[in-house]
Amino acid sequence: MANPRAGSPRRAHHQGGHPEPAGPVPVPVPRHVQPAPPGDELPVPGARHDARRLPGDDLAAVHALHQLRQYRPDTGALLNRTTNLSTFTKNKSDYVKQAITRESWQKIFPWFNGPSAGLIILEPHGGQVSRIADGDTPYPHRSGVLYNIQHIAFWSGDGTAATTWINGFYSFMGQFVTKNPRAAYVNYRDLDIGQNAVVGGVTSYDSGRVWGDKYFGAANFKRLAITKGKLDPDDYFRNEQRASRHLSQLPSK
């Protein structure tokens, strides 16, 4: 990739007094990858003095795509499903809009007495998070949210007791959290709340809404599905929880 700063005067120091690099910083090449054939690299807009400069998130996405195109991963390494982990976890999540009373917490605390009990993490919202409109980003859990709850179970070996605990606790907490839908945080991926169905070789939009509306809200998930249809019309990239094409983009019969 050409240096977008080529030909411009080089300052001796960045603001703050640190020496400026003499040239582009080399990108570390992960193991199990090979450079792409010459001429197959994807051009990436430069970060400075470049008319093609993109906003931060878009630029990061283009750079990520550039790395995927520039290096060819060893598919054998990518398909290796073994792990050396000895401890496993299962996560679930909730959002709270109405304060849980002291009396209710007294009913919640006993769930953590026992060898198979996991833990919960309360992550506060409000402030600037709540001042951003739900539709401004894919993350919609903003206005009126007090905090979200991360439920975590841990186990080594047989996970039956730990998963039974987290599923039971999640069911019990339903009375205290958001409803219709019961919202969830996408980064605590939870296949229990819904999985895609593939119909005619294409992921069903309606099956995606079962989990998608909980992660993103109905309006945001629809927008993600429309974007999916434009960028991946053949549904090449799919998993148990991946947006599908919107119904309006499906071919007519």
C-alpha positions as CSV (number, residue, x, y, z in Angstrom):
1,M,0.0,0.0,0.0
2,A,1.4,3.4,-1.0
3,N,2.2,5.8,1.8
4,P,-0.5,8.5,1.6
5,R,2.0,10.9,3.3
6,A,4.6,10.6,0.5
7,G,5.8,13.9,-0.8
8,S,4.6,15.9,2.2
9,P,7.0,17.6,4.6
10,R,7.8,15.3,7.5
11,R,7.5,16.9,10.9
12,A,10.2,16.0,13.4
13,H,7.8,15.2,16.2
14,H,4.1,14.4,16.9
15,Q,2.2,16.7,19.2
16,G,3.4,15.6,22.6
17,G,7.1,15.3,21.7
18,H,7.3,11.7,20.5
19,P,9.4,11.0,17.4
20,E,7.3,10.3,14.3
21,P,7.9,6.9,12.7
22,A,10.3,7.0,9.7
23,G,7.8,5.0,7.6
24,P,4.6,2.9,7.6
25,V,4.4,0.7,10.7
26,P,4.6,-2.9,9.6
27,V,1.5,-5.0,10.2
28,P,2.3,-8.2,12.1
29,V,1.4,-11.3,10.1
30,P,-0.5,-14.0,12.0
31,R,0.7,-17.5,11.9
32,H,-0.8,-19.9,9.4
33,V,-1.3,-17.1,6.7
34,Q,0.3,-16.5,3.4
35,P,0.6,-13.2,1.5
36,A,-1.9,-12.6,-1.2
37,P,-0.7,-12.8,-4.8
38,P,0.7,-9.6,-6.2
39,G,-1.9,-7.3,-7.6
40,D,-4.7,-8.8,-5.5
41,E,-4.4,-6.4,-2.5
42,L,-7.3,-4.3,-1.6
43,P,-6.4,-0.5,-1.6
44,V,-7.1,1.1,1.7
45,P,-7.7,4.9,2.1
46,G,-4.9,6.6,4.0
47,A,-5.3,7.9,7.5
48,R,-4.0,11.4,6.8
49,H,-4.0,13.9,4.0
50,D,-6.2,11.7,1.8
51,A,-9.4,12.8,0.1
52,R,-10.7,9.3,0.5
53,R,-10.4,9.3,4.3
54,L,-13.3,7.5,5.9
55,P,-15.0,7.9,9.3
56,G,-13.3,5.9,12.1
57,D,-15.6,2.9,12.1
58,D,-15.7,2.7,8.4
59,L,-12.0,3.0,8.1
60,A,-11.5,0.2,10.7
61,A,-13.8,-2.0,8.7
62,V,-12.0,-1.4,5.5
63,H,-8.6,-2.1,7.1
64,A,-10.0,-5.4,8.5
65,L,-11.2,-6.4,5.0
66,H,-7.8,-5.4,3.6
67,Q,-6.1,-7.8,6.0
68,L,-8.4,-10.6,5.0
69,R,-7.7,-10.0,1.4
70,Q,-4.0,-9.4,1.7
71,Y,-3.3,-12.7,3.6
72,R,-4.8,-16.1,2.9
73,P,-5.5,-18.0,6.2
74,D,-4.7,-21.7,6.4
75,T,-8.2,-23.2,6.4
76,G,-7.0,-26.2,8.3
77,A,-6.1,-24.0,11.2
78,L,-9.4,-22.2,11.0
79,L,-11.4,-25.4,11.0
80,N,-9.5,-26.8,14.0
81,R,-12.3,-27.1,16.7
82,T,-10.1,-28.5,19.5
83,T,-9.3,-26.4,22.6
84,N,-6.9,-26.6,25.5
85,L,-9.2,-24.8,27.8
86,S,-10.0,-26.6,31.1
87,T,-12.8,-24.2,32.3
88,F,-15.9,-23.4,30.3
89,T,-18.5,-20.7,30.6
90,K,-22.0,-20.0,29.6
91,N,-23.4,-16.4,29.4
92,K,-26.9,-14.9,29.4
93,S,-28.0,-11.3,29.7
94,D,-30.9,-9.1,30.7
95,Y,-31.8,-5.4,30.9
96,V,-33.4,-3.6,33.8
97,K,-35.6,-0.5,33.4
98,Q,-37.4,-0.6,36.8
99,A,-35.4,-0.8,40.0
100,I,-35.4,-4.2,41.6
101,T,-36.7,-3.7,45.2
102,R,-34.8,-4.7,48.3
103,E,-37.3,-7.4,49.0
104,S,-36.8,-8.8,45.5
105,W,-33.0,-8.9,46.0
106,Q,-33.5,-10.9,49.2
107,K,-35.2,-13.5,47.0
108,I,-32.4,-13.3,44.4
109,F,-29.4,-13.7,46.8
110,P,-30.1,-17.4,47.8
111,W,-29.5,-18.4,44.2
112,F,-25.8,-17.9,44.8
113,N,-25.5,-20.3,47.7
114,G,-24.3,-23.6,46.3
115,P,-21.3,-25.3,44.6
116,S,-22.8,-24.9,41.1
117,A,-23.8,-21.2,41.4
118,G,-22.3,-18.8,39.0
119,L,-22.3,-15.0,39.3
120,I,-23.9,-11.9,37.8
121,I,-22.4,-8.6,36.8
122,L,-24.5,-5.4,36.8
123,E,-23.3,-2.9,34.2
124,P,-24.8,0.6,34.7
125,H,-26.3,2.7,31.8
126,G,-27.7,6.2,31.8
127,G,-25.7,9.3,31.2
128,Q,-24.3,9.7,27.6
129,V,-25.4,6.2,26.8
130,S,-29.1,7.1,27.2
131,R,-28.8,10.4,25.3
132,I,-28.0,8.6,22.0
133,A,-31.1,7.6,20.1
134,D,-31.9,3.9,19.9
135,G,-31.6,4.0,16.1
136,D,-28.3,5.9,15.8
137,T,-26.3,2.7,16.3
138,P,-27.1,-1.0,16.1
139,Y,-27.1,-1.0,20.0
140,P,-30.6,0.0,21.0
141,H,-30.7,-0.5,24.8
142,R,-30.4,3.1,25.9
143,S,-33.4,5.3,26.9
144,G,-34.7,4.2,30.4
145,V,-32.2,1.4,30.9
146,L,-30.8,1.4,34.4
147,Y,-28.3,-1.4,33.9
148,N,-27.8,-4.7,32.2
149,I,-27.1,-8.0,33.9
150,Q,-24.6,-10.5,32.7
151,H,-25.3,-14.0,34.0
152,I,-22.2,-16.3,34.0
153,A,-21.8,-20.0,34.8
154,F,-18.5,-21.8,35.1
155,W,-17.6,-25.5,35.0
156,S,-14.9,-28.0,34.3
157,G,-15.8,-31.5,33.0
158,D,-19.5,-32.2,33.3
159,G,-21.4,-28.9,32.9
160,T,-24.9,-30.2,33.7
161,A,-25.1,-28.7,37.2
162,A,-23.8,-25.3,36.1
163,T,-26.0,-25.0,33.0
164,T,-29.0,-26.1,35.0
165,W,-28.2,-23.3,37.5
166,I,-27.9,-20.6,34.9
167,N,-31.0,-21.6,33.0
168,G,-33.0,-21.8,36.2
169,F,-31.7,-18.4,37.5
170,Y,-32.4,-16.8,34.1
171,S,-36.0,-18.1,34.2
172,F,-36.4,-16.7,37.8
173,M,-35.1,-13.3,36.8
174,G,-37.7,-12.9,34.0
175,Q,-40.1,-11.1,36.5
176,F,-37.6,-8.3,37.1
177,V,-36.3,-7.4,33.6
178,T,-37.5,-6.1,30.2
179,K,-40.3,-7.9,28.4
180,N,-41.8,-8.1,24.9
181,P,-39.1,-8.7,24.0
182,R,-36.9,-9.7,26.8
183,A,-33.8,-7.8,25.6
184,A,-30.3,-9.3,25.5
185,Y,-26.8,-8.0,24.7
186,V,-25.3,-9.4,21.5
187,N,-21.8,-9.7,22.9
188,Y,-23.0,-12.2,25.4
189,R,-24.1,-14.5,22.6
190,D,-26.9,-16.8,23.8
191,L,-28.2,-19.4,21.4
192,D,-31.0,-20.3,23.9
193,I,-33.0,-17.1,22.9
194,G,-33.3,-18.2,19.2
195,Q,-31.4,-19.7,16.3
196,N,-31.7,-19.2,12.5
197,A,-33.6,-21.6,10.3
198,V,-32.3,-22.1,6.7
199,V,-35.1,-22.4,4.2
200,G,-34.3,-23.1,0.5
201,G,-30.6,-22.5,1.2
202,V,-31.2,-19.1,2.7
203,T,-31.5,-18.0,6.3
204,S,-35.1,-17.2,7.2
205,Y,-35.6,-13.6,8.1
206,D,-38.6,-14.5,10.4
207,S,-36.4,-17.0,12.4
208,G,-33.7,-14.3,12.7
209,R,-36.2,-11.9,14.3
210,V,-36.7,-14.3,17.2
211,W,-33.2,-13.4,18.5
212,G,-32.5,-10.3,16.4
213,D,-35.2,-8.2,17.9
214,K,-33.9,-9.0,21.4
215,Y,-30.3,-8.0,20.5
216,F,-30.9,-5.0,18.2
217,G,-34.6,-4.0,18.4
218,A,-37.0,-4.6,15.5
219,A,-36.2,-1.5,13.5
220,N,-32.4,-1.9,13.8
221,F,-32.6,-5.6,13.0
222,K,-34.6,-4.8,9.8
223,R,-31.9,-2.3,8.8
224,L,-29.2,-4.9,9.4
225,A,-31.1,-7.5,7.4
226,I,-31.4,-5.0,4.5
227,T,-27.7,-4.3,4.7
228,K,-27.0,-8.1,4.8
229,G,-29.0,-8.5,1.6
230,K,-27.0,-5.9,-0.2
231,L,-23.5,-7.1,0.9
232,D,-24.1,-10.9,1.0
233,P,-27.1,-11.6,-1.2
234,D,-26.2,-15.3,-1.5
235,D,-26.1,-15.7,2.3
236,Y,-22.5,-17.0,2.2
237,F,-21.7,-15.9,5.7
238,R,-24.0,-17.5,8.1
239,N,-24.2,-19.0,11.6
240,E,-26.8,-19.7,14.2
241,Q,-27.3,-16.0,14.8
242,R,-26.5,-14.0,11.7
243,A,-28.8,-11.5,10.1
244,S,-30.5,-12.7,6.9
245,R,-31.8,-10.8,3.9
246,H,-35.0,-8.8,4.5
247,L,-38.1,-10.3,3.1
248,S,-38.3,-7.5,0.5
249,Q,-35.0,-8.7,-1.0
250,L,-36.0,-12.3,-1.5
251,P,-36.6,-13.3,-5.1
252,S,-40.2,-13.5,-6.1
253,K,-41.6,-17.0,-6.8
